[in-house]
Amino acid sequence: MEISVIDTGIGIAPDDLPKVFEEFRQVGTDYAHKSEGTGLGLTLAKKFVELHGGKIWVTSETGKGSTFTFYAANKRRNILTSDGFSSRGRSPRLSETV
């Protein structure tokens, strides 16, 4: 499954594209808005996607906007409830996936 989020904002300069997923990084030259946020959102999104076997990337054109795309691996996971049973109502097996 692939999901894209598209905006029509100011876009990201080509030199800044490799930096957008760095921790505490805010790219661009609009210093009036740099104090907004911590610069962790895209870093956390990247880590989350990668933990699920996926990949995230960005394409952008200055003055026209950006597209952030990620895909999630089609892995099925067994989710256990607090009582040790799977969310599907049966006992889990170590090799079982949901």
C-alpha positions in Angstrom: 0.0 0.0 0.0 1.4 3.4 -0.9 0.0 6.7 0.6 0.9 10.2 -0.5 0.2 13.5 1.3 0.3 16.5 -1.1 0.4 20.1 -0.2 0.4 23.3 -2.4 2.7 25.3 -0.1 6.0 27.0 -0.8 7.8 23.7 -1.5 11.2 22.6 -0.4 14.4 23.7 -2.1 16.4 20.9 -3.7 19.3 21.4 -1.4 17.1 21.0 1.6 15.3 17.7 0.5 18.0 15.4 2.0 17.7 17.2 5.3 13.9 17.1 6.0 14.0 13.8 7.9 16.9 14.8 10.2 16.2 15.2 13.9 15.5 18.8 15.0 15.9 20.0 11.4 13.7 22.8 10.0 14.5 23.6 6.4 13.8 26.7 4.4 14.6 30.4 4.8 11.3 31.5 6.3 12.7 32.4 9.7 9.4 33.8 11.0 8.0 30.2 11.1 11.1 28.3 12.2 10.1 28.5 15.9 6.9 26.5 15.1 7.4 22.8 16.0 10.5 20.9 17.2 11.7 19.5 13.9 10.9 15.9 15.1 7.6 15.2 13.2 9.2 13.9 10.0 11.9 12.1 11.8 9.4 10.2 13.9 7.2 9.5 10.8 10.3 8.0 9.1 11.2 5.9 12.1 7.6 4.6 12.4 7.4 3.7 8.7 10.7 2.0 8.7 9.9 0.0 11.9 6.9 -1.4 9.9 9.1 -2.4 7.0 8.3 0.6 4.8 10.0 3.6 3.2 9.1 7.3 3.2 10.4 10.0 0.8 9.6 13.5 -0.4 9.5 15.2 -3.8 9.0 18.9 -4.0 9.1 21.8 -6.3 9.9 25.3 -4.9 6.9 27.5 -5.2 4.5 24.7 -6.0 4.4 22.3 -3.0 5.6 19.0 -1.8 4.5 15.3 -1.8 5.4 13.0 1.0 4.9 9.4 0.1 5.3 6.2 2.1 4.6 2.6 1.6 3.8 0.1 4.3 5.0 -3.4 3.9 2.2 -5.9 3.8 3.2 -7.6 7.0 0.6 -9.1 9.2 1.3 -9.0 13.0 -0.1 -11.0 15.8 -1.4 -8.5 18.4 -1.7 -9.7 22.0 -4.1 -8.4 24.5 -3.2 -7.9 28.2 -4.6 -11.3 29.0 -2.1 -13.0 26.6 -4.6 -13.9 23.9 -4.5 -12.6 20.4 -6.9 -10.0 19.3 -8.6 -12.6 17.1 -9.7 -14.5 20.2 -7.4 -17.5 20.1 -4.2 -18.4 21.7 -1.1 -17.1 19.8 1.5 -19.4 18.3 5.0 -18.1 18.0 5.0 -18.5 14.2 1.5 -17.1 13.7 0.8 -13.8 12.0 -2.5 -12.0 11.9 
